[in-house]
């Protein structure tokens, strides 16, 4: 079985970026959502993207983005992937991919096994779905909350789209999560932080090592 792909999300400074590259993460995530403690402005994101060019794949996370804002970001930041974390429909996701010429990922909140079925509607519209813990009703953040999915509901899951596991992962539990779910890829944000929005280099390294050693 191939080693799982690893994404470190919420990168917002050079130290976190360098730590992620040293740990050989497959993807870095830049968050373009003002309510998040991991939010980056386009000018800073452009600097981080330039620093990481050719060394990892850059994913930009957006929540129901306004078309003009998304276009401004894409004009200045060389994103390799667009990740949608709001209420975007399959048609909207497909339109964004076509408009910007970049593969799109779609995050889906999961609380029970029936929630996994939503992924199938995105077949042909997105490159990948992320199964993340469904936030509480009325929460300001759609992800990055540290909440964990009940991994048992993902056991044997075979969605029609390639998928990634997110939600409540950290260096101590990622190996178990992979063992239970068989996830082909994992995403972490708060689980490798020392405070909200402040990444920890040692935790990033430990997470990548634990995921690959699972």
Order of alpha helices (4+ residues) and beta strands (2+ residues): beta-alpha-beta-alpha-beta-alpha-beta-alpha-beta-beta-beta-alpha-beta-beta-beta-alpha
